[in-house]
């Protein structure tokens, strides 16, 4: 049972993290909006780089991209919170029932990986060359987030024994 409780608690911790990120982005919209604006406009990448044609300089698109990020973070929080609840409800069940409850954790972790790996590393980091910016580079924090998600996802999906 200790392992099942650990899976529940770690899932809940991820849900709390994703909730706080979402909450902060909504309640302090301007701080991270500036980040999105600078990354998408590519205004702090290497001077005269030949990929500037990728830059987005339309404020409405900056806001749309930011709300898409916030939506992804919120979806991550909701799915992981529901995943923790589903695991909690199945904690005393047989192995197959507990395994079925994991689908919500898989969904939540996958949503988070889409936000922080695809969004920040693939799109922001490589398409918009965020890695070139000395100020507006969120790759290191994103790496920490998606590796934590991945680690918990792997742990949660380890086989379980029948409850004692």
C-alpha positions as CSV (number, residue, x, y, z in Angstrom):
1,X,0.0,0.0,0.0
2,X,2.9,2.3,0.6
3,X,3.7,2.4,-3.2
4,X,0.0,3.1,-4.0
5,X,-0.1,6.0,-1.5
6,X,3.2,7.4,-3.0
7,X,1.7,7.3,-6.5
8,X,-1.4,9.1,-5.2
9,X,0.6,11.8,-3.4
10,X,3.1,12.4,-6.2
11,X,0.2,12.8,-8.7
12,X,-1.5,15.2,-6.3
13,X,1.8,17.1,-6.0
14,X,2.0,17.5,-9.7
15,X,-1.6,18.6,-9.8
16,X,-0.9,21.2,-7.2
17,X,2.1,22.5,-9.2
18,X,0.2,22.7,-12.4
19,X,-2.6,24.5,-10.6
20,X,-0.2,27.0,-9.1
21,X,1.4,27.7,-12.5
22,X,-2.1,28.2,-14.0
23,X,-3.2,30.4,-11.1
24,X,-0.1,32.6,-11.2
25,X,-0.5,33.0,-15.0
26,X,-4.1,34.1,-14.6
27,X,-3.7,36.4,-11.6
28,X,-0.3,37.9,-12.7
29,X,-1.1,37.8,-16.4
30,X,1.4,40.5,-17.4
31,X,4.5,39.0,-16.0
32,X,4.5,35.8,-18.1
33,X,2.7,37.5,-21.0
34,X,5.9,39.6,-21.4
35,X,7.8,36.3,-21.7
36,X,5.5,35.0,-24.4
37,X,5.6,38.3,-26.3
38,X,9.4,38.4,-26.3
39,X,9.8,34.8,-27.3
40,X,7.3,35.0,-30.1
41,X,8.6,38.3,-31.4
42,X,12.1,36.9,-31.3
43,X,13.3,40.4,-30.2
44,X,16.2,39.1,-28.1
45,X,17.6,36.4,-30.4
46,X,21.0,36.7,-32.1
47,X,21.1,39.9,-34.2
48,X,20.5,39.3,-37.9
49,X,19.6,35.7,-37.6
50,X,18.1,34.3,-40.7
51,X,15.1,32.8,-39.0
52,X,13.4,36.1,-38.1
53,X,10.7,35.3,-40.7
54,X,9.3,33.1,-37.9
55,X,8.7,36.0,-35.6
56,X,5.1,36.8,-34.6
57,X,4.6,40.5,-33.9
58,X,0.8,40.6,-33.7
59,X,-0.4,41.3,-30.1
60,X,-3.6,39.3,-30.6
61,X,-1.6,36.2,-31.5
62,X,0.6,36.7,-28.5
63,X,-2.5,36.7,-26.3
64,X,-3.9,33.6,-28.1
65,X,-0.7,31.7,-27.6
66,X,-0.5,32.7,-23.9
67,X,-4.1,31.6,-23.3
68,X,-3.4,28.3,-25.1
69,X,-0.5,27.8,-22.7
70,X,-2.7,28.6,-19.7
71,X,-5.4,26.3,-21.0
72,X,-2.8,23.5,-21.3
73,X,-1.5,24.1,-17.8
74,X,-5.0,24.2,-16.4
75,X,-6.0,21.0,-18.2
76,X,-2.9,19.4,-16.8
77,X,-3.9,20.4,-13.3
78,X,-7.5,19.1,-13.7
79,X,-6.5,15.8,-15.2
80,X,-3.8,15.1,-12.6
81,X,-6.1,16.1,-9.7
82,X,-8.8,13.8,-11.1
83,X,-6.1,11.2,-11.5
84,X,-5.1,11.5,-7.9
85,X,-8.8,11.2,-6.9
86,X,-9.3,8.1,-9.1
87,X,-6.2,6.5,-7.7
88,X,-7.4,7.3,-4.2
89,X,-10.8,5.7,-4.9
90,X,-9.1,2.6,-6.3
91,X,-6.4,2.3,-3.6
92,X,-7.9,-0.8,-2.0
93,X,-9.1,-2.3,-5.2
94,X,-7.5,-5.2,-7.2
95,X,-4.6,-4.5,-9.4
96,X,-6.7,-4.2,-12.6
97,X,-9.0,-1.5,-11.1
98,X,-6.0,0.5,-9.8
99,X,-4.3,0.2,-13.2
100,X,-7.5,1.5,-14.9
101,X,-7.5,4.5,-12.6
102,X,-4.1,5.5,-13.9
103,X,-5.5,6.6,-17.3
104,X,-6.2,10.1,-15.8
105,X,-2.6,10.4,-14.6
106,X,-1.4,9.4,-18.0
107,X,-3.7,12.0,-19.6
108,X,-2.6,14.8,-17.2
109,X,1.1,14.0,-17.5
110,X,0.7,13.9,-21.3
111,X,-1.0,17.3,-21.3
112,X,1.8,18.7,-19.2
113,X,4.5,17.2,-21.5
114,X,2.7,18.8,-24.5
115,X,2.9,22.2,-22.7
116,X,6.4,22.1,-21.3
117,X,8.2,19.9,-23.8
118,X,6.4,20.5,-27.1
119,X,5.4,24.1,-26.2
120,X,8.6,25.3,-24.5
121,X,11.3,23.1,-26.0
122,X,10.1,22.4,-29.5
123,X,8.1,25.5,-30.4
124,X,9.6,28.1,-28.1
125,X,13.1,26.8,-27.9
126,X,13.7,25.6,-31.4
127,X,11.1,27.3,-33.7
128,X,11.3,30.7,-32.0
129,X,15.0,30.2,-31.0
130,X,14.3,31.0,-27.4
131,X,17.7,29.3,-26.6
132,X,19.4,32.3,-28.2
133,X,17.9,34.8,-25.7
134,X,19.9,35.6,-22.6
135,X,16.8,37.0,-20.9
136,X,13.7,35.2,-22.2
137,X,14.9,31.6,-22.2
138,X,12.5,29.3,-20.3
139,X,14.1,26.0,-21.4
140,X,15.8,25.1,-18.1
141,X,12.6,25.6,-16.0
142,X,10.6,23.7,-18.6
143,X,13.1,20.9,-18.5
144,X,12.7,20.6,-14.8
145,X,8.9,20.5,-15.1
146,X,8.6,17.9,-17.9
147,X,11.3,15.7,-16.4
148,X,9.4,15.6,-13.1
149,X,6.2,14.8,-15.0
150,X,8.0,12.1,-16.9
151,X,9.5,10.6,-13.7
152,X,6.2,10.5,-11.9
153,X,4.5,9.1,-15.0
154,X,7.0,6.2,-15.2
155,X,6.6,5.6,-11.5
156,X,2.8,5.6,-11.5
157,X,2.8,3.1,-14.4
158,X,5.0,0.6,-12.7
159,X,3.1,-2.6,-11.9
160,X,1.3,-2.8,-8.6
161,X,0.8,-5.7,-6.2
162,X,-2.6,-6.5,-4.7
163,X,-3.4,-4.5,-1.7
164,X,-2.5,-6.1,1.7
